[in-house]
């Protein structure tokens, strides 16, 4: 069982096997003294990510209660570990010359490049090519999506990054400040998005990060709030997860998007983890 993630599966991994292995990793993560990046922490989360991106036909909604509770706990642990990894990397990178040029040293940088490229393709196919103003909710200490989008895809767009954590914004601001052109187009705001109202009308397109709203109720509440205050005809891009990837990130179903017109739902089958759901406010 231990070598499950090393095997090269063409056929889906049996659900019981996958769940057993995920529960085993969860138990090991729970025993850690800290979730800060370390050899042990990195190894456990790498195994978990590799495991959850294997082909599998697991139905998350059909899991027994104890597995559902473990999954909620795991998503929280993943979120905290991801935040600490980003913070450590960002804090380190602002001490070196031109951090913007060294972002590719971040362990999951390649995933972000693929995800941003995919999201831009989906946006373009739905008529969003060079939006004037974009909001990114939950940008964190390492706002890779905004940076990659701004440099490679939306080259004239203005980005407002919202995060509830002032420390995260301070570090992100310092990274962007090392690139004059980028700094002109990128702002960081420390706000709880549930308290942002009229300002949401300014954006042609709003991104909702996967870890904003860690459980179903919170996520639905946030999506409803954004829908209420965003402009008519505005686009919302929500990151979700499907199958075993839902052990890493919360799932957004079509029923959670009431009042929106669903334009596109994309579930990756490569190493990209997040599903992409694109909706429009009528």
Buried (B, 14 or more C-beta within 10 A) or exposed (E): EEEBBEEEEEEBBEBEEBBEBBBBBBEBBEEBEEBEBEEBBEEBBEBBBEBBBBEBEBEBEEBEEEBEEBBBEBBEBBBEBBBBBBBBBBBEBBEEEEBBEBBEEBEBBEBBBBBBBBBBEBBEEBEBEEBEBBBBBBBBBBBBBBBBBBBEBBEEBBBBBBBBBEEBBBBBBBBBBBBEEBEEBBBBBBBEBEEBEEBBEBBBBBBBBBBBBBEBEEBBEBBEBBBEBBEEEBBBBBBBBBBBBBBBBBBBEEEBBEEBEEBEBBBBEEEBBBBBBBBBBE
